[in-house]
């Protein structure tokens, strides 16, 4: 099987020989922007559907189980998540890199070896995670519930850890091969089937069905990912133990860096909430949690959608600095155009967003939500360039930057919450991403000579001006004027983003009905 067969996306047709180099470059760039938007639509759409299914499932569980039973499910889920974070050793991200790197070589034998080692490693790590949960079931029950009477149920969760660990490996394979449509289908079908079976189990078994429902969700997720990963046809090569060890060591070495990063992120989030709780009280901690969830919701979907295809594409050209930097600039441009209006909308209508997702009792979360939005806006800029470090496999630098960000975030939170109360947590988040952006930019300048394109400087300054106007308006202007400025900036930025995006994308790649609509609105 060839590398072309591994990738569902057919190779782009070669440009006619009479095209000048500038025209060839323009054609390649339009194709690249089209690919970015195509993958964003697939993964972004599937993420929205998955979130919607999750909301329905959560609502059903809350109604059937009540607060106590729902809390029990949350505790069991947290045990699975923690065990998985440790047992999977970050192979979800490192596996994507290894597969993408192998595909970029076009060496079928190397691709096959990487796929087989990824599969076997995922299974072994799943077994390790399951055994770990079973062995520590008693202590985990005591630590979580105060007694060992839930030890049997905790031990059964080992099955969920095993299923999810193996599914992580299969998902890494699909993403590494850039089968983006399959990746989107896996997310939606897994969530839908898991929701149906878990709701049925809890409906018939009540609280006794909580653990079986969690195991069923994991098992169905594995079944769906297996169904799509089996489409990848490979010839199983004969591998020596030395080859297996070498490939697995490379996979786990990078995976450890991702695992450490994940633990640092989770640890920082926990410490920040603990600081808010200690210095400002339980209600403030609830307001912060609400603001944090909403602040990253829209942008998180956008970045996840683009990262699904961007990461493996970047790995394939990581050592070609001009090509690598071009891809990052293109990704940054699309990220800004898609996320910018969403950030402005959240800043402007923060009270409505809080009321829609929570209630009027959470109104005090509005201001901290706006500060978090500023940090999220900076994350949109730093997110694409940070992938250069990962794509180049610079593990020490990657971990060092994560540690530095964690220390700065926690330190700033302690100082700012003491000085400004709840809003200090949002101010600290914004400040930590100012720091993160500076160090990441300096590092990638050294690694690949990266610099932002003229287009990105223009778009970035435009959105910086718009966001500053909207944010400052709520401190300097009467409320009605501030909302008016926010609404105007949202309309203008939305119009600008849509017009610019459809100038970047080849018109023939847009569905005919949308083409006619865009022509009537003079976007094309």
TITITOR-245816 format. One record per residue (C-alpha): x negated, y negated, z negated. Coordinates in steps of 0.05 Angstrom, whole numbers, plus 5000, padded with zeros to 4 digits. Example, Ala and Ser with C-alpha at 12.3 -4.5 7.8 and 13.67 -1.06 7.14 Angstrom:
! TITITOR-245816
475450904844/472750214857/
//
This chain:
! TITITOR-245816
500050005000/497349325019/497248684978/502348405027/507048975010/506148824936/508548114946/515748024969/514147344998/512047435071/505747085093/506946405122/506646365198/500146085222/500345375249/499745285324/492645185347/494144505376/496044215308/490743735281/487843895211/492143345178/498443665206/496244355181/495044075112/501843735112/505244375133/501644775078/503544255026/510944265046/510845025042/507744984973/512844484948/518444914977/515645524940/515345134874/522644924882/524945604904/521845954844/524545404798/531545514823/531046274814/528046264744/531545624721/538345884743/537146564710/534846214646/541345804643/545446444653/541346814601/542346254550/549746244565/550246994555/546246924491/551046394465/557046844478/553647434444/551647014384/558646734377/561647434380/556747694328/558047104282/565647214286/565247974275/559847994222/561047354183/555346944153/552347514112/552248024168/549747504218/544247314170/542348054164/541848104240/537447484241/532647794190/532248444228/530948064293/525247664260/521948324238/522248574310/519447924337/513747904288/511848634299/512248534375/507847914372/502448314337/503248974373/503748714445/496948354437/498947814487/499048294547/505247944574/500847354594/494147704603/497448244645/500147714693/493247424701/489948104713/495148314765/494947644801/487347654802/487348364832/492548174884/488347564905/482548034924/486848444972/483449074945/488849614941/484750064897/483449504847/490749304846/492750034833/487650094776/490149454743/497449664748/496150354718/491950084661/497249554646/502650094643/498650554598/496449984552/503549744544/505950444525/500250544475/501449864444/508850024440/507350664403/502550294357/507849764342/513250294328/508650694281/506550044246/513849864232/515450574208/509350604162/510749914133/518349994130/518450014054/514049404042/517549014098/524249164067/521848943998/518648314025/524748124066/530548354023/527548423954/528349183951/526849803993/534149994005/533649744077/527350144091/531050654135/534150114178/527449754184/524050404206/529250484261/527249794287/520650124308/524450384369/526349684389/519049464383/516850044427/522049894481/520549154482/512949254485/513549714545/518349224578/513348654567/508249044608/513249164664/515248434664/507948234670/507248684731/513348364765/510947654751/503747794770/506148044838/510347414843/516847794853/520547194826/527547414848/526648084813/524047724750/530347294749/534947894758/531448274702/532747694654/540147624671/541948364677/538148544614/541647994575/548548174603/548048924591/544948804522/550648334503/556048814525/553249424488/551249044425/558148724419/561549404428/557049734376/558349204324/565749194341/566549934327/561250024272/561349354238/555149184198/552649894207/552049754281/547149174273/540749584278/543450044334/545549424372/538549124368/535449784391/540549824448/538849124472/531449304474/532749974509/537149654562/532049104574/526849654585/531550034632/532849424675/525349234679/523649964696/528849964753/525449374787/518249564771/519250254802/520049904869/512549744866/509550324904/502350484887/497651074899/495251324832/487651324836/483051774796/479851344741/474151514696/474551364622/469350814630/473650474684/479850514640/476150244580/473149674620/479849464650/483549534584/478149144546/478848564595/486448594589/486348604512/480748084505/484847554541/491147824509/488247704440/487246964458/494646914478/496747284415/492546804372/495646214408/502746484396/501246594322/498345894316/504645594349/509345994304/505145834243/505045084259/512645074269/513445434202/508744964165/511944334195/518844564172/516044734103/513044034098/519643704117/523244144067/518343984011/517743234023/524743054048/529543614026/533644184055/538343744096/532443394129/529544074148/536244244181/536343584219/529243704244/530844424266/536844164305/532743614339/527044084355/531644584388/535144064431/528843664448/525544234485/531744574514/532144264583/524744154594/523244854567/527745154621/524244734675/517244924653/518845654644/521945674713/515945374747/510745754705/513546424729/510646314798/505445774785/501046174737/499746774783/498846304843/493645904805/489846524783/488946714856/485146064871/482045934803/474845914829/476545484889/476444814854/479544374909/485244884921/486144984846/486644234833/491444134892/496144664864/495944344795/497443654823/503243924864/506044284803/505243654760/508843234812/514843704815/514843774739/515243024730/520742944782/525043494753/523943364679/523542604678/530942454687/532642994636/528242664584/531341984598/538342284593/536742604525/533741954499/539841554521/545342024500/542042344439/548142224394/552742554445/547943144453/547743234377/555343194372/556243684431/551544224404/552644114329/557243624294/557642904269/554343144204/547743204243/547642474265/541242344225/537542794274/538542294331/532341864318/527642444306/530342764370/528242144409/521142174381/520842914398/523042734469/516842294476/512442874457/516143334505/514942814561/507442874548/507943634547/510743604618/504243254640/499343684601/502744354614/500444464686/493244244675/492544684614/493545294659/486745154691/483345384626/487546024625/486746164700/479246114693/479346594634/475946114586/478446454523/474146094472/476045404499/483345614502/483545834429/479445224407/484344744439/490245114406/486845084338/485244344347/492544184366/495144584307/490744234257/492443544284/499943704287/500243954216/495843404188/499742854223/506343154200/504043134127/501742404133/507542154175/513142494136/510342194071/510141514104/516441514148/520842074122/524342544171/522542114232/515242224214/515742944238/517742694307/512342154306/507242684288/509543144345/508742564394/501942384366/499443104370/501043124444/497442464456/491342814426/492643464464/493243104531/486642734521/482543344503/485643794557/484443274611/477143184590/476143944589/479044084657/475043504687/468843894666/471544574688/474044404758/473043664770/480543564764/483642874769/490842674779/492942494849/495141784868/502342044875/502142314804/499341664776/505041284810/510441764787/507541824717/507141064707/514140984735/517041484685/512641204629/515640514642/522740794645/522041204582/518840614544/524540164566/529840654542/526440834477/524740114459/531739884477/534740264418/530139884370/530339194402/537239114435/544439164412/547039874419/551539734479/545839404517/541139974499/545940484526/546840064589/539340034600/538840794589/544440944637/541440494690/534540804683/537641494687/541241334752/535141014784/530341564762/535142114784/536041794852/528541704859/527042424838/532042734886/529842304944/522442454931/523543194922/527243264988/521842875023/516743384998/520743995019/521744225091/528944045110/530044715145/529045075078/535144725049/542145045060/546144715115/551844445071/546744115025/543043835086/549443485110/550843215040/543742945033/544242615102/550742265083/547542015018/541241805058/536642235016/533442555078/
//
